Amino acid sequence: MVKNVLEVDSIQKQFQGKNIISDLYLKCETNDIIGILGRNGSGKSTFLKILFGSVAADFKFVRIDGSSKSKTADLLNEISYLPQDNFIPNLFSVEKAIRLSIAKDKLKHFYEDEMIQTIRNKKIKHLSSGQLRYLEIKLILNKETKFVLLDEPYNGLSPIMIEKVNTLIIENSNAKGIIITDHNYENVIKVSNRLALMKEGKMYHLKDKSELVTRGYLKSEMI
């Protein structure tokens, strides 16, 4: 299988004269699950939005498989993005949301998921927060893109559903590169094969999870 490569370099973003992100670099390949950790306000979500193109940067350089991507439209077929907030309209049925997102030849496999079967005939507005989040994550992971950005995927999920989501993430990393950020650091560490820490707008690429302690993000007893 051909490995796809996403490189993002020299991202800079200021807000009201303050550096939100400064000269950030990240490389993500097929099979990567990169966990980005950091405290509130460190720039994690802003970075994902800039990478996806929903927030403008003062400067950014994005390259996929050696080809420069300067326009947001160039990224839509390459990168999928799960925002923190729910994105499926409440008036939709679950089946409509699935039909609009999943290719016809993949629908049968998509519906084989036990969790999806239990909500298949419901309206979006009748789903629990956990059921809706699970559906959104599965839809995003199944888009025909090379890379996936997941912003706070564990929000509102029970421990059982978190395990199901972790399984989905690992399975989809066989064909995609995945970048995930969440305050649930334990599961980010658990599911990721690479870790990075954002602090004051800068990104630190970690050799080992113990660096989360030495860089002041976690206490030693938390790992």
NUDRENNU-475334 format. One record per atom (N, C-alpha, C): residue in three letters; x, y, z. Coordinates in steps of 0.1 Angstrom, whole numbers, padded with zeros to 4 digits, always signed. Layout:
ALAXYZ/...
END
This chain:
MET+0008-0012+0000/MET+0000+0000+0000/MET+0009+0013+0000/VAL+0005+0022-0008/VAL+0012+0035-0009/VAL+0010+0043+0004/LYS+0020+0048+0009/LYS+0019+0057+0021/LYS+0017+0072+0016/ASN+0007+0078+0022/ASN+0005+0092+0019/ASN+0012+0100+0030/VAL+0016+0112+0027/VAL+0024+0121+0036/VAL+0018+0135+0036/LEU+0015+0139+0048/LEU+0010+0153+0051/LEU+0021+0161+0058/GLU+0025+0172+0053/GLU+0034+0180+0060/GLU+0029+0194+0062/VAL+0029+0200+0074/VAL+0025+0213+0076/VAL+0036+0221+0083/ASP+0039+0232+0078/ASP+0052+0239+0083/ASP+0049+0254+0084/SER+0056+0260+0094/SER+0057+0275+0095/SER+0043+0281+0097/ILE+0034+0274+0104/ILE+0021+0280+0107/ILE+0023+0291+0117/GLN+0017+0303+0114/GLN+0017+0314+0123/GLN+0004+0320+0124/LYS-0001+0323+0136/LYS-0014+0329+0138/LYS-0013+0339+0150/GLN-0017+0351+0147/GLN-0018+0361+0158/GLN-0033+0365+0160/PHE-0036+0368+0173/PHE-0049+0374+0176/PHE-0047+0385+0186/GLN-0052+0397+0181/GLN-0050+0409+0190/GLN-0036+0411+0194/GLY-0026+0409+0185/GLY-0012+0411+0187/GLY-0005+0400+0195/LYS-0013+0390+0199/LYS-0007+0379+0206/LYS-0005+0367+0197/ASN+0007+0360+0198/ASN+0009+0348+0190/ASN+0001+0336+0196/ILE-0008+0331+0188/ILE-0016+0320+0191/ILE-0008+0307+0187/ILE-0003+0307+0175/ILE+0006+0296+0170/ILE+0018+0302+0164/SER+0030+0297+0167/SER+0042+0302+0162/SER+0051+0292+0156/ASP+0053+0292+0143/ASP+0063+0284+0135/ASP+0061+0269+0138/LEU+0049+0264+0137/LEU+0046+0250+0140/LEU+0049+0241+0128/TYR+0054+0230+0131/TYR+0057+0219+0121/TYR+0051+0206+0125/LEU+0045+0199+0116/LEU+0040+0185+0119/LEU+0041+0177+0106/LYS+0045+0165+0107/LYS+0044+0155+0096/LYS+0036+0143+0100/CYS+0026+0140+0092/CYS+0017+0128+0094/CYS+0017+0119+0082/GLU+0018+0106+0084/GLU+0018+0096+0073/GLU+0007+0086+0076/THR+0003+0079+0065/THR-0006+0068+0066/THR-0001+0059+0077/ASN-0010+0054+0086/ASN-0007+0045+0097/ASN-0004+0053+0110/ASP-0001+0066+0109/ASP+0001+0074+0121/ASP-0012+0077+0128/ILE-0011+0077+0141/ILE-0022+0083+0150/ILE-0014+0092+0159/ILE-0015+0105+0156/ILE-0007+0115+0163/ILE-0016+0121+0173/GLY-0013+0120+0186/GLY-0020+0126+0197/GLY-0014+0139+0201/ILE-0022+0150+0200/ILE-0017+0163+0204/ILE-0024+0167+0217/LEU-0016+0169+0227/LEU-0020+0173+0240/LEU-0016+0187+0244/GLY-0023+0193+0254/GLY-0020+0207+0258/GLY-0031+0212+0266/ARG-0028+0222+0273/ARG-0038+0229+0282/ARG-0048+0238+0274/ASN-0059+0242+0280/ASN-0068+0251+0273/ASN-0060+0264+0269/GLY-0062+0268+0256/GLY-0056+0280+0251/GLY-0042+0278+0246/SER-0038+0265+0245/SER-0024+0263+0239/SER-0024+0263+0224/GLY-0036+0263+0218/GLY-0036+0264+0203/GLY-0040+0251+0196/LYS-0044+0240+0203/LYS-0046+0228+0197/LYS-0057+0228+0186/SER-0069+0233+0191/SER-0080+0234+0181/SER-0078+0244+0170/THR-0072+0255+0173/THR-0069+0265+0163/THR-0060+0259+0152/PHE-0050+0251+0157/PHE-0041+0244+0147/PHE-0049+0235+0138/LEU-0058+0227+0143/LEU-0066+0218+0135/LEU-0075+0226+0125/LYS-0081+0236+0130/LYS-0089+0244+0121/LYS-0081+0251+0110/ILE-0069+0256+0113/ILE-0060+0261+0103/ILE-0056+0251+0093/LEU-0053+0239+0097/LEU-0048+0228+0089/LEU-0060+0224+0079/PHE-0072+0224+0084/PHE-0083+0220+0076/PHE-0087+0232+0067/GLY-0085+0244+0071/GLY-0088+0256+0063/GLY-0100+0264+0067/SER-0106+0260+0079/SER-0118+0267+0084/SER-0114+0280+0091/VAL-0101+0281+0095/VAL-0096+0293+0101/VAL-0084+0298+0093/ALA-0083+0311+0090/ALA-0072+0316+0082/ALA-0060+0317+0091/ALA-0048+0314+0086/ALA-0035+0317+0093/ALA-0029+0329+0087/ASP-0020+0335+0095/ASP-0012+0346+0090/ASP-0002+0340+0079/PHE+0003+0328+0082/PHE+0011+0321+0072/PHE+0010+0306+0075/LYS+0010+0298+0064/LYS+0010+0284+0066/LYS+0015+0278+0053/PHE+0021+0266+0054/PHE+0026+0259+0043/PHE+0022+0244+0045/VAL+0013+0239+0035/VAL+0008+0226+0036/VAL+0012+0218+0023/ARG+0017+0206+0025/ARG+0021+0198+0014/ARG+0016+0184+0016/ILE+0009+0178+0006/ILE+0004+0164+0006/ILE+0010+0156-0005/ASP+0017+0146-0001/ASP+0024+0137-0011/ASP+0033+0146-0021/GLY+0040+0155-0015/GLY+0049+0164-0022/GLY+0043+0175-0030/SER+0030+0176-0029/SER+0023+0187-0037/SER+0018+0198-0027/SER+0022+0210-0030/SER+0018+0221-0022/SER+0003+0224-0023/LYS-0004+0226-0012/LYS-0018+0229-0012/LYS-0021+0243-0006/SER-0023+0253-0014/SER-0024+0266-0010/SER-0038+0271-0008/LYS-0048+0264-0013/LYS-0062+0268-0012/LYS-0070+0257-0004/THR-0079+0262+0004/THR-0088+0254+0012/THR-0095+0243+0003/ALA-0099+0247-0008/ALA-0106+0238-0017/ALA-0097+0226-0021/ASP-0084+0228-0021/ASP-0075+0217-0025/ASP-0074+0207-0014/LEU-0078+0211-0002/LEU-0077+0202+0010/LEU-0089+0193+0012/LEU-0101+0197+0007/LEU-0113+0191+0011/LEU-0114+0176+0007/ASN-0107+0173-0004/ASN-0107+0159-0008/ASN-0096+0151-0002/GLU-0087+0158+0006/GLU-0076+0151+0012/GLU-0077+0149+0027/ILE-0084+0159+0034/ILE-0085+0159+0048/ILE-0099+0160+0053/SER-0103+0152+0063/SER-0116+0152+0069/SER-0114+0158+0083/TYR-0124+0165+0088/TYR-0123+0172+0101/TYR-0135+0170+0110/LEU-0133+0165+0122/LEU-0144+0164+0132/LEU-0143+0176+0141/PRO-0152+0186+0141/PRO-0151+0197+0150/PRO-0156+0193+0164/GLN-0153+0202+0174/GLN-0158+0199+0187/GLN-0173+0199+0188/ASP-0180+0208+0181/ASP-0194+0209+0181/ASP-0201+0200+0171/ASN-0213+0195+0175/ASN-0220+0186+0166/ASN-0223+0193+0153/PHE-0222+0186+0141/PHE-0224+0192+0128/PHE-0235+0187+0120/ILE-0242+0176+0124/ILE-0253+0171+0117/ILE-0266+0178+0121/PRO-0274+0184+0112/PRO-0286+0191+0115/PRO-0296+0182+0123/ASN-0302+0187+0133/ASN-0312+0180+0141/ASN-0323+0174+0133/LEU-0327+0181+0123/LEU-0339+0176+0115/LEU-0336+0164+0106/PHE-0324+0161+0104/PHE-0320+0150+0096/PHE-0324+0137+0103/SER-0326+0127+0095/SER-0327+0113+0100/SER-0312+0107+0100/VAL-0310+0097+0108/VAL-0297+0091+0108/VAL-0294+0085+0094/GLU-0304+0079+0088/GLU-0301+0074+0074/GLU-0298+0084+0064/LYS-0304+0096+0065/LYS-0301+0107+0056/LYS-0287+0112+0058/ALA-0283+0113+0070/ALA-0269+0117+0073/ALA-0259+0108+0068/ILE-0262+0095+0069/ILE-0253+0084+0064/ILE-0253+0084+0048/ARG-0264+0085+0042/ARG-0265+0085+0027/ARG-0257+0097+0021/LEU-0258+0108+0028/LEU-0251+0120+0023/LEU-0236+0120+0024/SER-0231+0111+0033/SER-0217+0110+0036/SER-0209+0098+0031/ILE-0216+0087+0030/ILE-0210+0074+0027/ILE-0213+0070+0012/ALA-0202+0065+0005/ALA-0204+0060-0008/ALA-0213+0048-0008/LYS-0221+0047-0019/LYS-0231+0036-0020/LYS-0225+0022-0018/ASP-0213+0020-0024/ASP-0207+0007-0023/ASP-0202+0004-0009/LYS-0202+0014+0000/LYS-0197+0012+0014/LYS-0208+0012+0024/LEU-0221+0014+0020/LEU-0232+0015+0029/LEU-0234+0002+0036/LYS-0234-0009+0029/LYS-0236-0022+0036/LYS-0227-0025+0047/HIS-0214-0022+0045/HIS-0204-0024+0055/HIS-0206-0014+0067/PHE-0210-0002+0063/PHE-0212+0008+0074/PHE-0223+0004+0083/TYR-0234-0002+0078/TYR-0245-0006+0086/TYR-0243-0018+0094/GLU-0232-0025+0091/GLU-0229-0038+0099/GLU-0225-0035+0113/ASP-0222-0022+0116/ASP-0218-0018+0129/ASP-0230-0019+0139/GLU-0228-0026+0150/GLU-0239-0029+0159/GLU-0245-0016+0165/MET-0236-0006+0168/MET-0241+0006+0173/MET-0249+0014+0163/ILE-0245+0014+0150/ILE-0253+0021+0140/ILE-0266+0014+0138/GLN-0267+0001+0139/GLN-0279-0006+0137/GLN-0290-0002+0148/THR-0285+0001+0160/THR-0295+0005+0170/THR-0300+0019+0169/ILE-0294+0027+0161/ILE-0299+0041+0159/ILE-0303+0044+0144/ARG-0302+0034+0136/ARG-0305+0036+0121/ARG-0318+0043+0118/ASN-0329+0039+0125/ASN-0342+0044+0122/ASN-0346+0056+0130/LYS-0337+0063+0137/LYS-0340+0074+0145/LYS-0337+0088+0138/LYS-0342+0098+0144/LYS-0339+0112+0140/LYS-0326+0116+0148/ILE-0319+0125+0142/ILE-0307+0130+0149/ILE-0311+0136+0162/LYS-0322+0144+0163/LYS-0326+0150+0175/LYS-0330+0141+0186/HIS-0332+0128+0183/HIS-0336+0118+0193/HIS-0324+0110+0198/LEU-0312+0113+0193/LEU-0300+0105+0198/LEU-0295+0111+0211/SER-0289+0103+0219/SER-0281+0108+0230/SER-0269+0114+0225/SER-0262+0122+0234/SER-0250+0129+0230/SER-0239+0119+0226/GLY-0238+0108+0233/GLY-0229+0098+0230/GLY-0231+0091+0216/GLN-0244+0088+0214/GLN-0248+0082+0201/GLN-0245+0091+0189/LEU-0248+0104+0191/LEU-0245+0113+0180/LEU-0230+0115+0178/ARG-0223+0116+0189/ARG-0208+0117+0187/ARG-0202+0105+0180/TYR-0207+0093+0184/TYR-0202+0081+0177/TYR-0205+0081+0162/LEU-0217+0085+0159/LEU-0221+0085+0145/LEU-0212+0095+0137/GLU-0210+0107+0143/GLU-0202+0117+0136/GLU-0188+0112+0134/ILE-0182+0106+0144/ILE-0168+0101+0143/ILE-0167+0091+0132/LYS-0177+0081+0132/LYS-0177+0071+0122/LYS-0178+0076+0108/LEU-0187+0086+0106/LEU-0189+0093+0093/LEU-0176+0099+0089/ILE-0169+0107+0097/ILE-0157+0114+0094/ILE-0146+0104+0090/LEU-0145+0093+0098/LEU-0134+0083+0096/LEU-0136+0076+0083/ASN-0149+0075+0078/ASN-0152+0068+0066/ASN-0152+0076+0054/LYS-0149+0089+0055/LYS-0149+0097+0043/LYS-0137+0093+0034/GLU-0138+0096+0021/GLU-0128+0092+0012/GLU-0116+0102+0012/THR-0109+0103+0023/THR-0098+0112+0024/THR-0086+0105+0029/LYS-0074+0111+0028/LYS-0062+0104+0032/LYS-0058+0107+0046/PHE-0064+0118+0052/PHE-0061+0122+0065/PHE-0073+0126+0073/VAL-0073+0124+0086/VAL-0085+0128+0094/VAL-0080+0136+0107/LEU-0087+0147+0110/LEU-0084+0155+0121/LEU-0096+0153+0131/LEU-0093+0149+0143/LEU-0104+0147+0153/LEU-0102+0156+0165/ASP-0111+0166+0167/ASP-0110+0175+0178/ASP-0120+0172+0189/GLU-0115+0168+0200/GLU-0123+0164+0212/GLU-0133+0152+0208/PRO-0129+0141+0202/PRO-0138+0131+0199/PRO-0145+0124+0211/TYR-0138+0124+0222/TYR-0143+0116+0234/TYR-0153+0124+0242/ASN-0156+0136+0238/ASN-0165+0145+0246/ASN-0179+0138+0246/GLY-0185+0136+0258/GLY-0198+0130+0260/GLY-0199+0115+0258/LEU-0188+0108+0257/LEU-0188+0094+0255/LEU-0186+0086+0268/SER-0194+0075+0269/SER-0192+0066+0281/SER-0179+0058+0279/PRO-0174+0052+0289/PRO-0162+0044+0288/PRO-0163+0033+0277/ILE-0175+0027+0276/ILE-0177+0016+0266/ILE-0177+0022+0252/MET-0183+0034+0250/MET-0182+0040+0237/MET-0169+0045+0233/ILE-0161+0049+0243/ILE-0147+0053+0241/ILE-0139+0042+0235/GLU-0141+0030+0241/GLU-0134+0018+0236/GLU-0138+0015+0222/LYS-0151+0017+0218/LYS-0155+0015+0204/LYS-0149+0025+0195/VAL-0148+0037+0200/VAL-0142+0048+0191/VAL-0127+0045+0189/ASN-0120+0041+0200/ASN-0106+0038+0199/ASN-0104+0027+0188/THR-0113+0017+0188/THR-0112+0006+0179/THR-0114+0012+0164/LEU-0124+0021+0163/LEU-0126+0027+0149/LEU-0113+0035+0145/ILE-0107+0042+0154/ILE-0096+0050+0151/ILE-0084+0041+0146/ILE-0082+0031+0154/ILE-0071+0022+0151/ILE-0073+0014+0137/GLU-0085+0010+0135/GLU-0089+0003+0123/GLU-0087+0012+0111/ASN-0091+0025+0112/ASN-0090+0034+0100/ASN-0076+0039+0098/SER-0067+0038+0108/SER-0053+0042+0106/SER-0046+0032+0097/ASN-0052+0021+0094/ASN-0045+0012+0084/ASN-0045+0018+0070/ALA-0054+0028+0067/ALA-0054+0034+0054/ALA-0053+0049+0054/LYS-0052+0055+0066/LYS-0052+0069+0068/LYS-0042+0074+0078/GLY-0039+0087+0078/GLY-0031+0093+0088/GLY-0041+0101+0097/ILE-0040+0099+0110/ILE-0050+0105+0119/ILE-0043+0114+0130/ILE-0049+0126+0131/ILE-0044+0135+0142/ILE-0055+0138+0151/ILE-0053+0136+0164/ILE-0063+0137+0174/ILE-0059+0146+0186/THR-0068+0154+0190/THR-0066+0162+0202/THR-0078+0161+0212/ASP-0075+0159+0225/ASP-0086+0157+0234/ASP-0081+0160+0248/HIS-0089+0165+0257/HIS-0085+0166+0271/HIS-0084+0153+0278/ASN-0091+0143+0273/ASN-0090+0129+0278/ASN-0076+0123+0275/TYR-0066+0128+0282/TYR-0052+0125+0278/TYR-0049+0110+0279/GLU-0056+0103+0288/GLU-0053+0088+0289/GLU-0056+0081+0277/ASN-0068+0084+0270/ASN-0071+0077+0258/ASN-0063+0082+0246/VAL-0060+0095+0246/VAL-0051+0100+0235/VAL-0038+0092+0236/ILE-0032+0091+0248/ILE-0020+0083+0249/ILE-0021+0069+0245/LYS-0033+0063+0249/LYS-0035+0049+0247/LYS-0036+0046+0232/VAL-0043+0055+0224/VAL-0046+0052+0210/VAL-0035+0056+0200/SER-0026+0065+0205/SER-0017+0072+0196/SER-0004+0064+0195/ASN+0003+0065+0183/ASN+0016+0059+0182/ASN+0027+0070+0182/ARG+0022+0082+0182/ARG+0031+0094+0183/ARG+0024+0105+0191/LEU+0032+0112+0199/LEU+0026+0123+0208/LEU+0033+0136+0205/ALA+0025+0147+0206/ALA+0031+0160+0206/ALA+0024+0168+0217/LEU+0031+0178+0222/LEU+0026+0187+0232/LEU+0026+0201+0227/MET+0014+0208+0228/MET+0014+0222+0225/MET+0014+0230+0237/LYS+0023+0240+0237/LYS+0025+0249+0249/LYS+0028+0263+0244/GLU+0019+0272+0248/GLU+0021+0286+0244/GLU+0023+0288+0229/GLY+0015+0280+0221/GLY+0015+0282+0207/GLY+0026+0274+0199/LYS+0035+0268+0207/LYS+0045+0260+0200/LYS+0042+0245+0202/MET+0047+0237+0193/MET+0045+0222+0193/MET+0058+0215+0196/TYR+0058+0206+0206/TYR+0070+0199+0210/TYR+0067+0184+0206/HIS+0075+0178+0198/HIS+0074+0164+0194/HIS+0081+0155+0204/LEU+0073+0146+0210/LEU+0078+0139+0222/LEU+0084+0125+0217/LYS+0095+0121+0223/LYS+0101+0108+0221/LYS+0094+0097+0229/ASP+0088+0102+0241/ASP+0082+0093+0250/ASP+0072+0100+0258/LYS+0062+0093+0263/LYS+0051+0100+0271/LYS+0056+0105+0284/SER+0068+0101+0289/SER+0074+0106+0301/SER+0077+0121+0299/GLU+0079+0126+0287/GLU+0081+0140+0284/GLU+0069+0149+0288/LEU+0057+0143+0289/LEU+0046+0150+0293/LEU+0047+0155+0307/VAL+0056+0147+0315/VAL+0059+0151+0329/VAL+0070+0161+0329/THR+0080+0159+0322/THR+0092+0168+0323/THR+0089+0182+0317/ARG+0079+0182+0308/ARG+0075+0195+0302/ARG+0063+0201+0309/GLY+0059+0195+0321/GLY+0050+0202+0330/GLY+0035+0200+0326/TYR+0032+0191+0317/TYR+0018+0189+0314/TYR+0011+0179+0324/LEU+0017+0169+0328/LEU+0012+0159+0337/LEU+0021+0157+0349/LYS+0015+0152+0360/LYS+0023+0148+0371/LYS+0027+0134+0369/SER+0038+0129+0375/SER+0044+0116+0373/SER+0033+0105+0376/GLU+0025+0107+0387/GLU+0015+0097+0390/GLU+0004+0096+0381/MET+0003+0105+0371/MET-0008+0105+0361/MET-0005+0097+0349/ILE+0007+0092+0348/ILE+0010+0084+0336/ILE+0010+0069+0340/
END
